[in-house]
Amino acid sequence: MILVLRFWRIYPLALCAFFLFQVGSKTAPFRVSQRAETSSLDKPINVVIWTDHPKYSLRDSVKLNASLQNTSAAPVYVDRRMFWGGFGGGLKLEISDEQGKPVPAHVLSDAIMPPPKERDTSILIRLDEGFFYGTWVNLSVRDFFHKHGRYSIRVIYKSWLRKEFVAPPLRDLPAIWSDTPQIVSEPVWIDISQ
């Protein structure tokens, strides 16, 4: 009889704990996906870079590809002009040695992003979910890396497109405007041999 009474006292607690566990396990993935959606909306564009090979000699050229990829579910617009040449052109190259020490970069270009032409409605490229837009550049190993070793490469994208400089029909589009912070790629590592 005492055993039955103890069971009836513990049973509601055990049943309640069981249901709370079930409900909690079903809602946890929802909370995680909400956080993932929020973070992708905060940063709708990623800069993704890659090279044509992982290893090079001093006689080679490194083909470096860079693309802006839409990581959100909504369309995003980007400036169709991307120049390699530091922040003035939109794409800045950062090279570091294996110890993380910056390697002085050879000047690619001194291009400064000019304002768009008046009434130019082709200045923006629409990127839907899963789409990308990019460019590439060839880097002479001898000019950019100087000696053998392991190097990391990063690309930083910065839009200089000001809303007030584009044609009026484009001003309300969800674009990466000049007030958007810079976007930094993950590093790509390459090896340079003699």
C-alpha positions as CSV (number, residue, x, y, z in Angstrom):
1,M,0.0,0.0,0.0
2,I,2.8,2.4,0.9
3,L,4.5,1.6,-2.4
4,V,1.3,2.5,-4.4
5,L,1.0,5.8,-2.5
6,R,4.6,6.7,-3.3
7,F,4.0,5.8,-7.0
8,W,1.0,8.1,-7.2
9,R,3.0,11.0,-5.6
10,I,6.0,10.6,-8.0
11,Y,4.0,9.7,-11.1
12,P,2.7,13.3,-11.8
13,L,6.2,14.7,-11.3
14,A,7.7,12.1,-13.6
15,L,4.9,12.6,-16.2
16,C,5.4,16.3,-16.1
17,A,9.2,16.0,-16.5
18,F,8.7,13.6,-19.4
19,F,6.4,16.1,-21.3
20,L,8.6,19.0,-20.6
21,F,11.6,17.1,-22.0
22,Q,9.6,16.2,-25.1
23,V,8.4,19.7,-25.7
24,G,11.8,21.2,-25.0
25,S,13.5,18.8,-27.5
26,K,11.0,19.7,-30.2
27,T,11.4,23.5,-29.8
28,A,15.2,23.6,-29.5
29,P,15.8,23.2,-33.2
30,F,13.3,25.9,-33.9
31,R,15.2,28.3,-31.6
32,V,18.5,27.4,-33.3
33,S,17.1,28.0,-36.8
34,Q,15.6,31.4,-35.7
35,R,19.1,32.5,-34.6
36,A,20.6,31.3,-37.9
37,E,18.0,33.3,-39.8
38,T,18.6,36.4,-37.7
39,S,22.4,36.2,-38.3
40,S,22.0,35.7,-42.0
41,L,19.6,38.7,-42.2
42,D,22.1,40.8,-40.3
43,K,24.8,39.9,-42.9
44,P,23.1,39.1,-46.2
45,I,26.3,39.0,-48.2
46,N,29.5,36.9,-47.7
47,V,32.8,37.3,-49.5
48,V,34.1,33.9,-50.6
49,I,37.5,33.5,-52.1
50,W,39.5,30.6,-53.7
51,T,42.6,30.0,-55.7
52,D,43.2,27.8,-58.7
53,H,45.8,25.7,-56.8
54,P,46.9,25.2,-53.2
55,K,50.7,25.2,-54.2
56,Y,52.8,27.5,-56.4
57,S,56.4,28.1,-57.4
58,L,58.0,31.6,-57.6
59,R,57.6,31.4,-61.4
60,D,53.8,31.0,-61.2
61,S,50.8,33.2,-61.0
62,V,48.0,32.8,-58.4
63,K,44.5,33.1,-59.9
64,L,42.5,34.5,-57.0
65,N,38.7,34.4,-57.4
66,A,36.4,36.5,-55.2
67,S,32.6,36.5,-55.1
68,L,29.8,38.2,-53.2
69,Q,27.3,35.5,-52.2
70,N,23.7,36.1,-51.0
71,T,23.3,34.1,-47.8
72,S,19.8,35.4,-46.9
73,A,16.4,34.3,-48.2
74,A,15.6,37.8,-49.6
75,P,17.1,39.4,-52.7
76,V,20.1,41.7,-52.2
77,Y,21.5,44.2,-54.7
78,V,25.3,44.9,-55.1
79,D,27.3,47.4,-57.2
80,R,28.2,45.7,-60.5
81,R,31.6,47.5,-60.4
82,M,34.3,45.8,-58.4
83,F,37.9,46.9,-58.8
84,W,41.1,45.4,-57.2
85,G,43.0,48.2,-55.7
86,G,42.3,48.7,-52.1
87,F,39.2,50.2,-50.5
88,G,39.0,52.9,-53.2
89,G,38.1,50.2,-55.8
90,G,35.9,48.0,-53.5
91,L,38.2,45.0,-53.1
92,K,41.2,45.1,-50.8
93,L,43.8,42.3,-50.7
94,E,45.4,41.2,-47.5
95,I,48.3,38.8,-47.5
96,S,50.0,37.4,-44.3
97,D,52.8,35.0,-43.7
98,E,52.5,31.8,-41.6
99,Q,53.2,33.8,-38.4
100,G,50.4,36.3,-39.2
101,K,52.7,39.1,-40.2
102,P,51.3,41.2,-43.0
103,V,53.1,41.0,-46.3
104,P,53.3,44.4,-48.2
105,A,51.0,44.0,-51.2
106,H,52.1,45.1,-54.7
107,V,49.8,47.8,-56.0
108,L,47.1,46.2,-58.2
109,S,45.4,49.3,-59.3
110,D,44.9,52.9,-58.2
111,A,41.3,52.9,-59.4
112,I,38.9,54.9,-57.3
113,M,35.2,54.0,-57.5
114,P,33.6,56.8,-59.6
115,P,30.0,57.9,-59.0
116,P,27.6,56.1,-61.4
117,K,26.4,57.8,-64.5
118,E,23.2,59.8,-64.2
119,R,20.1,57.7,-64.8
120,D,22.2,54.4,-65.0
121,T,19.7,51.7,-63.9
122,S,22.2,48.9,-64.6
123,I,24.5,49.8,-61.7
124,L,23.0,47.2,-59.4
125,I,23.1,43.5,-59.7
126,R,20.3,41.5,-58.1
127,L,21.4,38.5,-56.1
128,D,18.6,36.1,-55.2
129,E,19.1,33.5,-52.5
130,G,22.0,31.2,-53.4
131,F,23.3,33.4,-56.2
132,F,26.8,35.1,-56.4
133,Y,28.6,37.7,-58.4
134,G,32.3,38.0,-58.6
135,T,35.6,38.7,-60.3
136,W,39.2,37.3,-60.4
137,V,42.8,38.6,-60.6
138,N,46.1,37.0,-61.4
139,L,48.8,37.6,-58.8
140,S,52.5,37.1,-59.8
141,V,54.0,35.0,-57.0
142,R,57.3,36.8,-57.3
143,D,55.7,40.2,-56.9
144,F,53.2,39.4,-54.1
145,F,54.8,36.6,-52.0
146,H,58.6,37.3,-52.5
147,K,59.9,34.0,-51.0
148,H,58.9,30.4,-50.3
149,G,56.6,29.6,-47.4
150,R,53.0,29.4,-46.4
151,Y,50.7,32.4,-46.8
152,S,47.1,33.4,-46.1
153,I,45.0,35.6,-48.4
154,R,41.9,37.5,-47.4
155,V,39.8,39.9,-49.4
156,I,37.8,42.7,-47.9
157,Y,34.9,44.1,-49.8
158,K,33.6,47.7,-49.2
159,S,30.8,49.3,-51.2
160,W,31.3,52.9,-52.1
161,L,27.9,53.3,-53.7
162,R,25.9,56.1,-52.2
163,K,22.1,55.9,-52.3
164,E,21.7,59.5,-53.4
165,F,24.0,59.0,-56.4
166,V,21.9,56.3,-58.1
167,A,18.8,56.8,-60.2
168,P,15.7,57.5,-58.1
169,P,14.0,54.2,-58.9
170,L,16.9,52.3,-57.3
171,R,17.2,54.1,-54.0
172,D,14.7,52.0,-52.1
173,L,16.2,48.6,-53.1
174,P,17.8,46.5,-50.4
175,A,21.3,47.1,-51.6
176,I,24.8,47.0,-50.1
177,W,25.3,50.8,-49.8
178,S,28.3,52.8,-48.7
179,D,27.1,52.9,-45.1
180,T,27.3,49.1,-44.9
181,P,30.4,47.9,-43.0
182,Q,33.2,46.2,-44.8
183,I,32.8,42.5,-45.4
184,V,35.8,40.2,-44.8
185,S,36.4,36.8,-46.4
186,E,37.7,33.8,-44.6
187,P,41.4,33.2,-45.3
188,V,42.7,30.9,-48.0
189,W,46.1,29.3,-47.4
190,I,48.6,28.6,-50.2
191,D,52.2,27.2,-50.2
192,I,55.0,28.8,-52.2
193,S,58.0,26.6,-53.1
194,Q,61.3,27.6,-54.7
